[in-house]
Amino acid sequence: MRFLANMGLSLTVVDHLRSNGRDVIHLAEQQLQLLADPEIFTKANCGKRVIRAFDLDFAEIVAMAKGSVVSVILFRLKNCREDHVISRLEFVIERSAAELDQGCIIAVEETRHRIRKLPIGS
């Protein structure tokens, strides 16, 4: 599974994921901080990457993109400390790998996560 980290996700979290063997790129590392959300979606789609974001816009873009299999892990956390984000992210990835491969939106909250399979309504 390959990931694309949006600007809201810290490089410390990205480094942790890499140290655990995950394939992650961060937009800042490619000087793409100002890339518009639809272009980020296209980049993720072309690279077959799951988008990780704190930005609600990605859920809407992915939900409306028929024929594309791009998943989004959307953080809806009150506690945004890096150790908590890492813990929640690892938990979700371990339990939702199949859904992420097939296309979904996962909303990650403090104590639970919700999965919406794509296309929405299927």
Secondary structure, 3 states (H helix, E strand, C coil): CEEEECCCCCHHHHHHHHHCCCEEEEHHHHCCCCCCHHHHHHHHHHCCEEEEECCCHHHHHHHHCCCCCCCEEEECCCCCCHHHHHHHHHHHHHHHHHHHHHCEEEEECCCCEEEEECCCCC
